[in-house]
Amino acid sequence: MFDEVISNDFEVFIARPGEKFKDRMMEDADDGQARTEEVLVLCATHIGLIKRVPVGTVWEKGKKQKIMVLKAKVLLESFLNTVLED
C-alpha cells in the first residue's frame, strides 16, 4: 500500500544543463540566493521533489495540482565566472 502512495503522489525531477533557472523550482547550490536575471543551469547537484494532489471533486478524476516539496539544487553558468576570476 505504501508503494502505491509514493508512486502515485510524488514526482522526482532534475534540472537539465542549459535550462533557464526557475526560482520556484530550483535553488542555487552555490549561494542559495534567488536570481532575477535570466541565467542558465550548468548542472544539477540535488534532485527535486513534487507532490501531486487531487483538485476538486471525485467527478474531476485525473486532475491534479503540483506542490513543490523540495527544490532541485543547481550550479549556474555564472558559477564558472566566479571560479575563473579567483
Rosetta blueprint (number, residue, H / E / L):
1 M L
2 F H
3 D H
4 E H
5 V H
6 I H
7 S H
8 N H
9 D H
10 F E
11 E E
12 V E
13 F E
14 I L
15 A L
16 R L
17 P L
18 G L
19 E L
20 K E
21 F L
22 K L
23 D L
24 R L
25 M L
26 M E
27 E E
28 D E
29 A L
30 D L
31 D L
32 G L
33 Q L
34 A L
35 R L
36 T L
37 E L
38 E L
39 V L
40 L E
41 V E
42 L E
43 C E
44 A E
45 T E
46 H E
47 I L
48 G E
49 L E
50 I E
51 K E
52 R E
53 V E
54 P E
55 V L
56 G L
57 T L
58 V H
59 W H
60 E H
61 K L
62 G L
63 K L
64 K E
65 Q E
66 K E
67 I E
68 M E
69 V E
70 L E
71 K L
72 A E
73 K E
74 V E
75 L E
76 L E
77 E L
78 S H
79 F H
80 L H
81 N H
82 T H
83 V H
84 L H
85 E H
86 D L
